[in-house]
């Protein structure tokens, strides 16, 4: 199914299929693909439904079919801990890279917060070398978890495109008991100096509810509603209740090490 597009600038558009399209550069940008949740998770009781993985492929292939990109840029890892995967996981990672390249017809770039963590034996011979930033036209692609601490962008007519922090906005709705409830929407956020993406994987919603009063005055946002994008009225969006201002990130079992900061 074709996605709805909203033009941010003459060379950057948002696609409701959770992607950024840069038509002048023929570049498709997605954040946190996480295709490879397959091989390892299939052996665990908390595995993801097959339909989830199929939906990811179908949505990406739909974007490729509709837009015909000559380059795909992935912001973030393709697999959790992709630099250390082995065996079946490594084979699956290499197959994903081959498929995304379209048998050599497309350039594939991976931008991560810590390239040294994303590199490993599984990438040897693939030609893919993760990088910390990548320039497309006047814009710079990155994968960091900060939205307000960017250095000034050069050239000034460009901006950062960030896949490392996934915006959520909370909106009040009428509750069944006639009281007030809240719903969280994943969204695209454009602050004027940075465009911040939702995760491509639908179940990876994000961990930070944006507070409108903390955003720059020129900020704009579009919430995801199925196959559509709808603008958020940020100046009139009420601040979220205290329990929604911060969402705790899940911990890791003892002995597994700390939660990775950025992929």
C-alpha positions, 0 to 999 in steps of 0.5 A: 500500500502506498504511503502518504508523503509530506514535503518538509523541504524541496529535497526532504519528504516524510513517508507515513511508512516510517521513512524519509525520502530525499528525491534529489539524492535518490536516498531512502532513510529509515531508522532502527530497522531491526530485521534481524530479531529473527534468528535468535528470537525464534529460539526463545519463548518470547519470540516476535510473531512472524507477521511482525517480521513479514510486515517490516519486509513488505513495508520496506519493499513497498518503499523500494518499489514505489520510490526506486531509491539508488541509495538506502541509509540505515540509521542504527543497527540491523540487529541488536549487538550486530557487531558480535553476532555469529552462526545463523545470526551472522548468515541472516545479517549477510543475507539482509545486506545482500537483499537491501543492496538489490544484488548490487543495484543500490548503495547501502550505508549504515550510520550508527552512534558507535561504529566500532561496536557495529563492526564485526566478523559478520560484516567482513566481505560485505563491503558495508562499513558503519560510519558515525555520520553521512552527508546527503546533499546539504544534510547530515545523517546521524544516530544519537539519542539527544535532540537538543544538543547538536552542534550548529549545522554547516551548511546552514541551509541544511540540517541534521537527520537523526534516527536515534531518538524516537519522538512520542507525543501524548494527546488527551482523549475522552475516557469511557468513564467520561474522564480524561485519558491519554494516547501516545503517538509515534511521530516525526519531529522537525525542530528547524535544525534537526529532523527526528525519525520514528523507528521503522519497527512498529513495536519499538515505539520509543522512550521519550514523550516530548514536552511541547513547552521545551521545543523550539517555537518553530518546531513542527511534528506529524503523528503516525496514524496507520497509513497517514500522517497528521500534523500536531498542533504543538502550541496548543498541545497540553503538557503530558501528565507526570507519569508520561513525561518519562518512560523507563527503559527496560533493564537487562538481566544480571550478568548481561552488561549495561543497556547499550546507549546507541546503535 
